[in-house]
Amino acid sequence: MTNRVKAWQCIGCGRIEAPQTCIGVCQDRKVELVYASEHEDALAQLTGALTRIDALEAIAHQLAWTKPRTGEWEHSYRALQQRARKILASISATSPRLANAKQDE
C-alpha cells in the first residue's frame, strides 16, 4: 500500500538526509517517511471508513433501542430494513470494493 523511505533527520535543525548520516556535528535520528500522495490517499480511505462506520452504527443503535408498539413489530422491522438498504446502497456507491462484492453474489 505505502512505500516507506528510511532517512535520517537531525533533532536540532530538522535537516533530512538519506540513506546515511551526514559527517557534520548534527545529531541524527532514524525516521520513516511516506509520499504525501500516499498519505492523502490513506486519509481519504480513513475518512470514508469512518463515515461508513457512523452510518452502520446509527442503524445498529436504532435496531437495538427501537421497541415497536404491540402488533406493530412487522411495520418497524420493514422500516428498519428500508433504512438499512438505503445505508448499504450509499456505502456501495462510495466503495468500489463493496460494489464488486455485490456483483459477485
C-alpha positions as CSV (number, residue, x, y, z in Angstrom):
1,M,0.0,0.0,0.0
2,T,2.5,2.6,1.1
3,N,6.2,2.6,0.5
4,R,8.3,3.8,3.3
5,V,11.6,5.6,2.8
6,K,14.2,5.4,5.6
7,A,16.1,8.5,6.2
8,W,17.9,10.5,8.9
9,Q,16.6,13.6,10.5
10,C,18.6,16.0,12.6
11,I,16.9,16.5,16.0
12,G,18.3,20.0,16.1
13,C,17.8,21.7,12.7
14,G,15.3,19.2,11.2
15,R,17.5,18.5,8.1
16,I,16.7,15.2,6.4
17,E,19.2,13.0,4.5
18,A,19.1,9.6,3.1
19,P,20.4,6.9,3.1
20,Q,23.2,7.7,5.5
21,T,24.1,10.2,8.2
22,C,26.0,13.4,7.5
23,I,29.5,14.0,8.7
24,G,28.7,17.3,10.5
25,V,28.0,17.9,14.1
26,C,24.3,17.3,13.9
27,Q,22.7,14.6,16.0
28,D,20.6,12.4,13.7
29,R,17.7,10.1,14.5
30,K,16.3,7.5,12.0
31,V,12.8,8.4,10.7
32,E,10.4,6.8,8.2
33,L,8.7,8.9,5.5
34,V,5.9,8.3,3.1
35,Y,4.9,10.2,0.0
36,A,2.4,12.9,0.6
37,S,0.1,11.5,-2.1
38,E,0.0,8.1,-0.4
39,H,-0.7,9.8,3.0
40,E,-3.6,11.7,1.4
41,D,-4.9,8.5,-0.1
42,A,-4.8,6.8,3.3
43,L,-6.6,9.8,4.9
44,A,-9.3,9.7,2.3
45,Q,-9.8,6.0,2.8
46,L,-9.9,6.5,6.6
47,T,-12.5,9.3,6.2
48,G,-14.7,7.1,4.0
49,A,-14.4,4.2,6.5
50,L,-15.4,6.5,9.4
51,T,-18.4,7.7,7.5
52,R,-19.5,4.2,6.8
53,I,-18.9,3.2,10.4
54,D,-21.1,6.1,11.6
55,A,-23.9,5.1,9.3
56,L,-23.8,1.5,10.3
57,E,-23.6,2.4,14.0
58,A,-26.7,4.6,13.6
59,I,-28.8,1.7,12.2
60,A,-27.4,-0.7,14.8
61,H,-28.3,1.8,17.5
62,Q,-31.8,2.2,16.1
63,L,-32.2,-1.6,15.9
64,A,-31.0,-2.1,19.5
65,W,-33.2,0.6,21.0
66,T,-36.4,0.6,19.0
67,K,-39.3,-1.0,20.7
68,P,-42.3,-1.4,18.4
69,R,-45.8,-1.0,19.7
70,T,-47.9,-4.1,20.3
71,G,-48.7,-5.6,17.0
72,E,-46.5,-3.2,15.0
73,W,-43.3,-5.2,15.0
74,E,-43.5,-6.0,11.3
75,H,-44.0,-2.4,10.3
76,S,-41.0,-1.4,12.5
77,Y,-38.9,-4.2,11.0
78,R,-39.8,-3.2,7.5
79,A,-38.9,0.4,8.2
80,L,-35.5,-0.7,9.6
81,Q,-34.9,-2.9,6.6
82,Q,-35.6,0.0,4.3
83,R,-33.3,2.3,6.2
84,A,-30.5,-0.4,6.2
85,R,-30.9,-0.9,2.4
86,K,-30.5,2.9,1.8
87,I,-27.4,3.0,4.0
88,L,-25.9,-0.1,2.3
89,A,-26.7,1.4,-1.2
90,S,-24.9,4.6,-0.3
91,I,-22.0,2.7,1.1
92,S,-21.7,0.5,-2.0
93,A,-21.9,3.6,-4.2
94,T,-18.9,5.1,-2.5
95,S,-16.9,1.9,-2.0
96,P,-15.9,0.1,-5.2
97,R,-14.8,-2.9,-3.1
98,L,-18.3,-3.4,-1.7
99,A,-19.9,-2.8,-5.1
100,N,-17.8,-5.5,-6.7
101,A,-18.7,-7.9,-3.9
102,K,-22.4,-7.3,-4.5
103,Q,-21.9,-8.1,-8.2
104,D,-20.3,-11.4,-7.3
105,E,-23.4,-12.6,-5.4
